[in-house]
Amino acid sequence: MYHISASLNGLGRMLHWFLLATLPFLSACASFYVDGNAPEIPVTQYKKPTEALNVQLVWEFQTEGVANTQATQALQARVHEQIVASGLFAKVSDKPVAGSALLAITVNNVPLTDMDDALGKGFVTGLTFGLAGTTVADGYECTLRYTSGNGSSPPLTYSGKHAIHTTFGTGSPPPGVHKASNADEAVFLMLRQVISRALNDLSQDPSFP
């Protein structure tokens, strides 16, 4: 299985619980929530460098530590746009540029809910998994690694965590979450928020850029 792809026909399959697509009746009663413990840091709070550098962006989405090519490609443009909009770099390229810095960003999707247990509870009650109410969660671990173009400074590394909660039937999400209209919106918001926090940490580092 892989945790990422798009809505109930696309990016929604980014979520590990999407193996539940094998039970179509569950799709109609799913609600998506982005955890409220990692809000977006606006670019206005970033500490902008006096002299911005060119940077090569290397982006990868992973599923339990394994590269997920489909998800990486699906989200590439959004990540690139966010890095450009951060104002921390003079130019952002997906290809190597002589003398430029290197910014590597990885987001790894890891399950926070025991799906065997969740599914088991549903089948025990006679396939009333959705009706009875169940909440499952996906975790996302973001790692940002910045290497300056001068080659003499050690890399700067920052990390952060986020989560998306999905409820079925009468399941209740944790308090303080943001309800998304669909799986796509939940994934996009989660990604933007977790990357914004890593970028802010990078901008505040006295060694940057």
N, C-alpha and C positions, 0 to 999 in steps of 0.2 A: 504494500500500500504506500501511497505518498500523500503528504498532508496538504498539498497545494495545487490548485488548477484554475476555476472561475465560476462565480455565483453558483446556483444549483446546477448550472450548465457551464461554469467557468471557474473563476478564481476561488469560489467557495470550496472547491476540493483541495485547497491549500490546507484545510483543517483536517487533523487526523480523524476526527469523528466522521468525516465524510464517507468512511467505509459504510456508514449507515445508509448511504444511497442505495444499497442493496435492499433496503426496506423502504420503498417509495412512499408509503403512507406517512412516514415520519417527516418528510421534507416540508409538507404543508403546515406543520405545527411547530416549526423551528423559529426561534428568535435569537438575534445575535447582539452581543454586548461587548464593548471594549472596556477593559478594566480601567478604573478611575484613579489608580495609584501612580500613573506615569503620564501626566498631562504634557502637552506640547510646550516646549520653550520657544517663544517667538524670536525671530531673527534679530529683533531690536535689542534683545538682551545679550546677544553674542558680543564678545569683545573683538572688534574688527582689527586686523593687523594694519600697521602703518603702511606696509608695502606688501600687498597680496602677491602670492606666487602662482604660477601655473601648476596644475595638478593632474595626474592621471588617476582616474577612478576605476577601481576594480571591485565589482559588486557580485555577491553570490548569495543565493538563498539555499538553505540546507534543510533536510528532513532528518532529524535525529543524527546530525553530523555528516550526512551524505549529501553531496551536491545534487540539487534538484534543478536540472537544466530548464525545464518548462517554466517553473516558477521564477527562476532568475531572469529569463527573457521577458516574461510577462510583466515584471516589475521594474525592469531596467530603466525605462524612460522616466518613470516617476522618481526613482532614486536620483537619477542624473539631474532632473529638474530641481529637486530639493537642494542638491549640493550647489548648483549654480545660484539659486535664489538665496543661499546662506550669506553670500557676500564675502566669504572668507578666502576666496581664491580668484585670481585674475582671469583664468580660463580653465575649464574642466574638459578633459578629453578622455575618451575610452581607450585611447591608444597611447603608447609610450611617446613622450616628448622629451627631447634632449634637455637635461638640466632641470626638469620639472620634479615636483614632489610626488609622492605616491600615497593615495588614500584608499585603503582596502576596508570594505564594509561587508560583514557577514551577518545574516540573520538566520538563526537555527530554530526550527520549529520542533518542539518537544512536547509529548503528551503530559498533561497534568492530571488527567483522569484515567483510571484503570478501565479501559473499554470492555475488557472481558467481564468485569464486575457489573458495569453499567448495562451491557447487553443482557447479561444473565438475569438481572433483576427484571428486565422487560419480559423475557421469555417465560420466566417463572410465573408471571401474572397473566399468562395467556396472550402474549403479543400486545400488551397494553402499555408498552414502554413509553410512548408519547402521551397517551391519555393519562397515565398515572403521574407523569411529571418527573422529568429528570434533567439535571444540569451537568454538562461536561465542559472541560476547559482545555485550551491549547496554550502552551507557554511559548514565548519567543525570546531568544537570547541574542542580543545585538553586540557585536564586537567591532570596534573601529580602531584601525591601526594606521598611523600617519608617519611617513618617513620623509624627512626634508630632502630637497634636491642636492644639498651640499655634500651628503654622504658622510659627514663627520658627526652628526648628532644622532643619539640613539632614538629608535622609534618611540612614538607616544601612543599608548594603548588605553582605550576606554571601553567600558562595557555597560550594558543595561539590560533589564528584563521587562517584559510586558506579557499581557495575556488577553485572550478572547474567550468569552464564556458563551455557550450555546445552550438554550433551554428548549425542551420539548414538552408540549402539552402544558401542564400546570407547574412545571419546574420554575423555580425562582432564582434569579441571578444574585450575586453578592451585592451589597449596598454600594452606592456611589459610582455605578457603572454608567457608560454612555450607550444608549440603545441605537443600533445601526439599522438602517432600513433593509439591508440585505448583507450577505456574506462578503461581497465585494467591498462595500463601504467599510465594514468592520476591519478587513485586512488592510485597506488603504490607510485608514485612520491610525491603526496600531503601528504600522510601518513608519508613518510620518512622525508620530509622537516619539517612538523609541529612538529614531535616528536624530531627531532634533535635540534630544537630551545628550546624546553622545557628541554631537557637533558643538553644543554649548560647552561641555566639559573641555573639549579640545581647544576651543577659542580662549578659554580662561587660563590655559597652561602658559606660564611665562616663557617656555621654550618654543611656543608656536609663534610664527611659522618657521 
